[in-house]
Amino acid sequence: MRAGISTYFFLLIWDNKKNRRGIIIETQLFIILTLMFFLFVFLFFKIPVRVVIDYRRYGNDDNLVLGVITLWGIINVKTELPIIKLGIKKIYPFLKTKTELKQGESDNLLIKKKKRIYLHKLLQKLKDYLPLLKETLIIVSKNKKYLKHILKTVKCRKLYWKSELGLKDPALTGIVSGILWAIKGNVNMFILSTFKFTGLRPCLNISVNYNENIVFNTHFNCIFDFNIGHIISIGTVLVTAIIKGGEKK
């Protein structure tokens, strides 16, 4: 009888120990999974993104390239938009474009698409989106301080803009070159005041051609670095502002 009671208490203690061990293991597993989740979120927010904007115009050829590099170079996508020519169909002017989507440093062609963009349809679309644009500008102005703080963490690695200008009238060439210098100065001030400039000094230059030849060549190149977290923060601010604006209405 005593042996049976002793065995019963022994098994009861053993079950309690097993239950405690199970609870401890489950607690440890929960803590590990929670830490892994927060680590994953932290690393996701820290994923670097590089955006490259390159625009070139030489003669009658225009070429705009937008590049996005992320996941430490694993994803490298480049969109090339050369404007072929300006045409007219009936009485409607249009831009004939060819878009190419490339991947990697080897420029593997993924998508190639030709398209005509009619200017009157483009203006109509802009007119349709004008109320949305106004609302967006109002939201941006209301959250200007916070958005400016976020944008200041975006790094501008490079600002390169060189142009060559020439007109038949030398006096007019001088006036237009002065206007172009003012435009470049404003763009430079906007980038320096909005983003964190971490690269070499901005390279801005205008070569003036007084040989009475009509010339306009330009090359603009700009590189921005930021994290996924910056995009999420800006998106969160805008979405929250839109929701609040809708509730007030």
Stockholm file with secondary structure:
# STOCKHOLM 1.0

chainA/1-249         MRAGISTYFFLLIWDNKKNRRGIIIETQLFIILTLMFFLFVFLFFKIPVRVVIDYRRYGNDDNLVLGVITLWGIINVKTELPIIKLGIKKIYPFLKTKTELKQGESDNLLIKKKKRIYLHKLLQKLKDYLPLLKETLIIVSKNKKYLKHILKTVKCRKLYWKSELGLKDPALTGIVSGILWAIKGNVNMFILSTFKFTGLRPCLNISVNYNENIVFNTHFNCIFDFNIGHIISIGTVLVTAIIKGGEKK
#=GR chainA/1-249 SS CHHHHHHHHHHHHHHHHHHHHHHHHHHHHHHHHHHHHHHHHHHHHTCEEEEEEEEEEETTEEEEEEEEEETTTTEEEEEEEEEEEEEEETTEEEEEEEEEEEETTTTEEEEEEEEEEEHHHHHHHHHHTHHHHHHHHHHHHHTHHHHHHHHTTSEEEEEEEEEEEECSSHHHHHHHHHHHHHHHHHHHHHHHHHSEECSSCCEEEEEEECSSCCEEEEEEEEEEEEEHHHHHHHHHHHHHHHHHHHHHC
#=GC SS_cons         CHHHHHHHHHHHHHHHHHHHHHHHHHHHHHHHHHHHHHHHHHHHHTCEEEEEEEEEEETTEEEEEEEEEETTTTEEEEEEEEEEEEEEETTEEEEEEEEEEEETTTTEEEEEEEEEEEHHHHHHHHHHTHHHHHHHHHHHHHTHHHHHHHHTTSEEEEEEEEEEEECSSHHHHHHHHHHHHHHHHHHHHHHHHHSEECSSCCEEEEEEECSSCCEEEEEEEEEEEEEHHHHHHHHHHHHHHHHHHHHHC
//
